[in-house]
Amino acid sequence: MSIAYRNTLPTKDAFYALYQTTNWNRFNADELHLALQNSWYMVSVFDDEQHRLIGFGRIISDGIYQTFIGDVIVLPEYQGRGIGKGIMTRLIEYCREQNIRWVQLTCAQGKRAFYEKLGFCARPEDAPGMQLSIALS
């Protein structure tokens, strides 16, 4: 298997097929494609041998301090192979390179431990979501 991480916009149909595996199903393919086009930064993961989008994650940001990671998705049959961690590592590294110090996200039910292993911590009960404070080197 040849896995490739790219900072490219996936095709509308490829992303919609990936998104459908989440059971979030709140948006149609055109809405999702427009949303992705408005991203600050994204990571698309491909199985080059299968010519298939297998993972994705993106950042929405003002480029100064407000940053939100969203749409982190890995096809179920590819989960457990480090692909999600690879996506997150690249997203967080880009934030570091851009001097972003506060990264926020909301995670799907049951995925909290995954993000905690990456350094995220739950916000207080009266502040939903999770966050990561990045120390600049």
Buried (B, 14 or more C-beta within 10 A) or exposed (E): EEBEBEEEBBEBEBBBBBBEEBEEEEEEBEEBBEBBEEBBBBBBBBBEEEEBBBBBBBBBBEEEEEBBBBBBBBBEEBBEBEBBEBBBBBBBEBBBEBEBBEBBBEBEEEBBEBBEEBBBEBEEEEEEEBBBEBEEE
